[in-house]
């Protein structure tokens, strides 16, 4: 006799339970031994199982098992997969084109063009000889050990995904700051995106898109990394001093003029902090995305794990750390310049 037989007898569901005997789980060894000896399985209060779906299924074969729940979700997703793909494929195809184009550009442009170009960008953003020297030594060091192409692939993916995060994230953050209803609707979605483990992002995407399509890992990176720039844009605009807004109203500014002439410039340090965090999270996700064909240093990390190549894993991991430090220092230097300009 199963543990929770009494519950179904008390509810008068014995006939319903006997109507479907094919769905019960296989009997446990304990139950089989008791059945063969003609004895009932005795349980103490300490061994009482939680009334879970499987425990209730032991008592009533018609009661669904937990596997039926997960299988139902899986079948439901597969049933609507084609319809979702028809809508998402054309919408996300530009992401594949952007990623393909950026990867083609960094792999087919000579290093003596790419490296000076990157250093010029660093100088324009940071105006720091120390940072410029550090970036030059780091990139040349990666190139010296033949990791240049992998590092450039990782950098290209991050730049595309971070750009799209900012492109979509800043307007969403602005909309949240101007509408409490929009904020109440968006916050739970952001909480979900921020708390989901990175690997979970890949599960539905693998079913929706081919593993060979760049948009598979591109969407995963964007969903994982877009949260900080949205949150900090909303926070930065909401933190603008009310007296400044009142002064703008006194000058007769429209809502649009107040937004782009007052609120966004004053919120720029917070927005840049969000961009910094978005870039860092993109870098973290691009390593995990190597599991679904994302190129770059993550591939070498994965190879080091799969083949137990300690040296490859450590050196490629060090390359990722170097890229993270470069991106962090450059964005923080830009943030410091913005803060200095506002104080001046």
Secondary structure, DSSP 4 states (H G I P E B T S, - for coil): --TTHHHHHHTT-HHHHHH--TTPPPPPHHHHHHHHHT-PPP--GGGPPP--HHHHHHH-TTSPPHHHHHHHHHHHHHHHHHHHHHHHHHHHHHHHHHHHHHHHHHHHS-HHHHHHHHHHHHHHHH--HHHHHHHHHHHHHHHHTT-HHHHHHHHHHHHHHHHHHHHHHHHHHHHHHH-HHHHHHHHHHHHHHHHS-HHHHHHHHHHHS-TT-HHHHHHHHHHHHSHHHHHHHHHHHHTS-HHHHHHHHHTT--HHHHIIIIIHHHHHHHHHHHHHHHHHHHHHHHHHGGGGT--SHHHHHHHHHHTT-HHHHHHHHHHHHHHHHHHHHHHHHHHHHHHHHHH-
